[in-house]
Amino acid sequence: MEPRAIKRLVQQLDVLAVPVAHESPPRSPFAVGTRDMALRHDLPHNEVARIVHDFKTPLATILLEAELLEAKLAAASPIDARRALDRIARNTEYLGRMVMDLLDLCNFEAGHLELRRDPTDVRVLLEHVIERVVSTHDTGRVKLEVGASATVLLDDLRIERVVANLLENALKYAPKGTSIAVRLDVTPDSTEVSVIDIGRALSAVEMVNVFDEYKRGGESTGHEGSGLGLYVSKRIVEAHGGTIGVESMHGVGTRFFFALPTVS
């Protein structure tokens, strides 16, 4: 289907694509219906509707860049084409994380989240996340600080999403041009990952509620986001037997961190 046709379809449809947990495969993990159907089935329709609405921002960017890329390729402009492809890739990744957060939320509520753990080099995992999440424009802002790496038994795709959620938040809320550090600290018993920015400090209320379901920062106006990222990240880390937290101080900035048991 042509990008313009997809764009028209997205604008015209007034539906919800709701992830649902089924007891037996191979049923589809999604149920699609109108908001009236959501009401009849006691779904949290207001939150789901808002989350689905947030899909429109990255999806619109993907569609626009696809249209522009077609024209740029025709005009033989390789630099602009690479930038367009970068934006398409990052927005697609963002949509993918939102969908997986919704699916994991359903798994949490159904009580059957399954982790697929493998020995994973955490330094390599962090390098991969930074490469995928950080745009070419922001590459100079993000620094990876690693003294020593560690091998941890973890579900790498889910922990990558945790790091991506923390890094995406820092890029979203920290002032433009400020630096962001992704730090790895290893002890004999645990491996801790921190994402540190020098943006505004969180308020006392935000500190208490920041990992709550559907909770967003006090300055989230104008920023897309489901309010699920930090909540799902907390549940994923805890399912690994780890801990997650935040420290924030006016004039200093904010550090989100999580620690997992280290495998020697």
N, C-alpha and C positions, 0 to 999 in steps of 0.2 A: 504494500500500500504506500502511496506517495506521502511524504511528510505533511503536505497541506491537507490531504484527506484525513490523516490521523488527527491533525490539529482540530479540524472541524468536528470530528467525532468526539474528541475529548470535551470540547466546549458545549456540544449539544446534549450529551448524555447526562442525566441527573441520577446517577446510581451510586451505590456503595459496593465496593469490593472488600468483603469482610473475611479475614482468615478465620477458619473454624477448625477445631480439633475433632477428627473422626475416630471412632474406635477401631475401625478396620479399613485398611487400604483396599483397592486403589482409588478411593473416592478423592475428588478434587479437594485441595486444602482451602479453596475459596468458595464463598457463597456470594452471589451477586444479586442485588435487588434494590428496590427504591427505599427511601427513608421511611415511608409508611410501613414497609415490611419489617424494617428494623424495630419500629415501635411495637408491632404485633409480637415480635419474638423477644422482647425485653432486652435487646442489645443496647449497650451504652451509645446510642445513636448520635448524641451531640458530640461526644469525643471522637467517635469513628468518623463522623462527617467532617470534623475539623481536620483530622489527620489526613483523610483522603483529599480534602481540599488542599492541604499542604503539598500533596504530590504534584499539583499543577505547576508550581514554581520551577522545580528542576526539569519536569517534563516539557514545559514551555521552552526552557533554555535549550534542551536537546533538540526539539523540533526546529527552533529558530536557527541554531547552529548548523543543523543538517541542511536547511534550505540555503544558508549563506555558503556552506562548504561546497555545495553543488555549483554555485556561481563562481566561487574562488578557484575551484579546480578547472573550470572552463576557462578562466582567465589566467591560468598557470601561475598562481601565487602560493608557492609552497609554504612560506612562513605563516601566512594567515591561515592556511589549511591546517597546519600543525596545531596552532592555537585553538582553532575550532574543534579539532579532534580531542584536544586536551579537555576542553569544557564539556564535550559530549561524554567522555569517559568518566569524568569526576561526577557529573550529575547522575549518570547511570549508576555509579557506585553508591551514591547517596540514596537513590530510590531503592536500590537493593538492600541497603542496611535498614531502611524504614520498614520494608516488607518483612525482612527476617526478624526485626524487633517485634512486629505484630504477631508473627507466627510463634515466636518464643513466648510472648505474653500468653497466648492461648495454651501453650504447653505447660506453663507455670500454673495457670488456673486449673488445668485438667490434672495436674499432679504427675505428669509423666515426661519430664524433660530428660532426654538421653544425651549424655556427653560421649563424644568419641575422642578419647584421650590417646595421645601419642607423645613420645619424648620430643620436645621442641626446643631449638635454640632461640632464646628470647631476643637476643640481639638481632638475629636475622629476621625474626617476626616484626620487630619494630622498624627495621629498614624497609621492609616490604610495605608496611602500613604508611609510612611517611612518603614513600615514592608514589603510592596510589592516591592518597588523600590530599596532599599538598599540591596546589597549582604551581605552574611555572612561575607565575607572578609572585607567589609567597615562598618560593624555595629558600631564599636567603634568610627568611625570618625564623625558620625552624632548625634547631640544632639538636643532634642526638649526642647525649653525654653518657658514655659507657666506660666504666673502669674495667670490669670483667663481666663476661656473659655467664649464662647458666642454662642448663637443660632442665626443663620443667615438663612434667606429665600433664598435658592439657589438651583441650579441644581447641586447636589452633584457629579455626574459622570463627569461633565465638569470641575468643580472647582478642583476635584481630579486630572484631567489631567493637569490643570494649575500648581498645586503644583509639580506634577511629572515632568513636563517639566523643571521647575526651578531647582529642586533638581538634575535631571539627568544632566543638564548643569554644575552645581557646581561639581558633582562627575567626570564629564568628563574633565573639564578644570583646576580644582584646583590641585596643586601638590600632588602627592601620599603621603598619611600619614598625610596630614594637616586636621584640623578639619573644619566641616561645621555645622552651626547652623540653625535650623528652628525655628523661633521665632513668637510667637503669642502675639500681643498687642491689648488690648480692651479699647475703650473709650465709653462714652454714645452714641456716634453717629456712630462710625465705628469700624470695626474689621480688623486689618492689619496683614498680613502674610508676613514674610521676610525669604529669604534664603540667608545666609551670608557665604562667604568663604574668605580665606586669600591668594588667588591666585593672578595672575597678574592683574593689573588694566586695564580697558578698555581705549582705546585712545579716544580723543575728537570726532573723526569721528564715531567710533563704538558706542559711547554714543548716538549720534544723530540718527543713523540708526539701532540700535540693534533690534527694534521691527518691522522693515520693512519686507515685504514678501520676502521669499527666501534668507534673509540675514543671513550669518554665521560669526562667530568671525574670527578675523584676524589670529588666530593660530589654525584654524579648520582642517588644513591639517593632515591627519592621523586619524581623528575622523569621524565616520559615523554620519549622520544627514541630515534631509530634509531641514533645514532652514525655516521650517514652524512653529516650536513649539512656539517661542516667539510671532510671528505675530498672530497666532490663539489664544494664551493665552490672548493677548491684546484685541482681539475682544470679547472673552468670558467674560472677566472681565467688559468691557464697556457695554456689553449687560445686565449685572447685575446691571448697574448703578454705577459701581465702577471705580477705577483708578488704573493704574499700572505704575511702574517706576523703575529706576535703579540709584544707587549711586556707584561711584568707585573712589578710590584714591590710588596712588602709595605708596607702603609700608604698606598699610592697608588692601586692598582687595576690594571686590565687594558685594553690597547688592541689590538683586532684591526683589521687594515687590509689593503687591497689597492690596487695601483696599476696603471693601464692607460695605454697610449700615448694621448696627446692628439692630436686632429685639429684643426688650426687652421682 
